[in-house]
Amino acid sequence: MFLNLAGSRPVWLRSVATASFCLAALATAYTAVVIPLVGIGLVAANVANGKGLDAALGGVAFAVLAWPFAVVLGIIPGAVIGAAGGLAIGAILAVAGKRAGPGTGAAIGLAVAVAIVTAAHLVAAEGLLDSRETSGPGRLVPYLFWLVGPGLLVIGGLTWTGYSVRRVPGGAQRAGG
């Protein structure tokens, strides 16, 4: 019932709700994958020192204690970015009216997502890349973790939002967007 946004709701409201929910869900999935991987990396790095039990306890403690930070730094911002992107998608689709089908909606969602991801890269990429020549490929880890991974999720989520808002069941798109 919650996900049935078709009804008589305007397209901009469906778009905001869909994008916000989608990006929050994708951010949750991202953190559910990344947090255990970082914990495993911590354990693997510290087992070599001969402290296997300490490493395992540290990995488990990290996995448990990282979730509140993931909610504040990833999931809530994902929902907010989704709502903002969804509002832009919905506004453009509302202006386009009945002429915009699912393919056009996906293209609009992709364009909005690329604009958001490009803005994020212009603002934050330089600070996340280590400019020292001797740092090796490890210098890309913060960039990949904080920008590339979430950026790909934003692109996928907002593209799907544009597509799905115009592909609602029950003929809501024929009722006038």
N, C-alpha and C positions, 0 to 999 in steps of 0.2 A: 504494500500500500504506500509506503514512504517513497519508493522509487518511481511510482506512477505519477509523473509530472505532466502528463499529456493534457488532460482536462481542458478547462477554459482559461488556464493561466497564460498570461502574455509570454511571448517568446523570450524576452529579456529576463524574466523571472525564472523560467525553466532553465535558461542558459546559466544564470548565476548559481542556482541550486545544483545543477548537474556538474558544472566545472568545479565548484567548491568541494562537493562530495568526492569527485573523481580525483582531484589533486591531493586531498587529504588521505584518501585510500592509497594512492600511489606512494605518498610520502611514508605512510605506515609500512607498506610493503618494502620500501627502500631501507628504512631503518631496521626492519625485521631481518633483512639480509645482511646489512653492513655491520650491525652491532655484533652478531656472533662471529663474523669474519675477523673483525678487529680483536675480539677476545681470543680467538684461535691464534691470531698473529702474536698477541702478547704472550700466550702460553708457549708457542713455538720458539719465540725469541729468548724466553727465560729458562726453558728446559735445558738448553745448552750450558747454562751456568751450574747445572747440577741441583737445581731447586725445583723439582717437578711439582711437589705438593704446593709450595708457595705460588708457583706459576699458575696452577689450576685454580687455586683459591682466588688469585688476582683476576684471572679471566672470568670466573663466575661473578665476582663482585663487580667487575666492569660491566658485564652484561646486564646485571640488575640495576646498577646505579646510572647507567647511561640512558635509560628510558625516559626519566623526567626531562632530561636535556633534549632528547629527541623530540618530545612533544612540544617543548617551548621553541626549539630552534629549527624544527623541521615540519612537524605535522600542522601546527597552527599557522605558520607562515604559508604552508602549502594550501591550506583552505582559504587564506586571505588572497593569495596570488590567484587562486582559482576563481574566487568571487570577482576580483577585478578583471581578469581575463574573460570570464563569463559575461560580465556586464558589457565589455567592449564587443564581444561576439554577438550577444543578444541585441545590442543597439544597432549594429550593422545589419543583422538579419531582420530586425523590425523595419528598418528603412527599406530593405530589399523587398519585403512583403512576400507575396505568394510566388514570385519569380525564383526565389532561392530554394533549390532542392538540397538533398543531403550532400551532393558533391560540392556545391557552392558553399554550403555550411562548413564542410571540412576544409576547403581552401581558405575561408575566412578565419577559421580556428587556427590553421597553420600560420597564417600571416600574423595574427595577434600573438601567437606563441613565439614566433621568430623575433618579433619586436621586443617582447619581454626578455627573452634569453639574450638577445644582443645587448640590450640595455644593462643587464646584469653583468655580462662579460666586459663591457666597456668600463663599468664602475669598479669591478672587483678583481678582474683577471690579473692585473699587474701586481697587486699585493699578494696574490696567492702563488705566484711563480717565483722561485728562488733564482736570482739572476747570477749567482756565482757560477763560474765555468766548471768548477770541480765538484759540483753537487750531484751530477749524474742523473739518471732517470728518476730517482726518488724525489726529485724536486717537483715532479708533476703530481704527486699524490694528493696534496691539498687541493690543487686545481681540479683534478678528476673527481675528488670526493665532494667538494663544495659547489662546483659549477657544472661540470660536464654531466655527471649522473643526474642531478636534479633538473638540469636543462633539458636533457632527453625526455625525462618524465613530463615536464611542462609541455614540450612539443607534442608528445603523444597524447597527453590528457586533453589539451585544448583542441587538438585536431579531432579527437573522438567526440568532444563536446559539440563542436560545430556540426559534425555529421549526425550525431544522435538526436540533437534538438530538432533537426528537420526531418528526422526519420521516426517520429513518434507514432505509436499505435493509435488506432481509433480515428484516424483522419484529422487530427488536430491541425496539421499544417494546411489542410484544405479550408479549415474554418477561418483562416486569415491571420496567422502569425502574431 
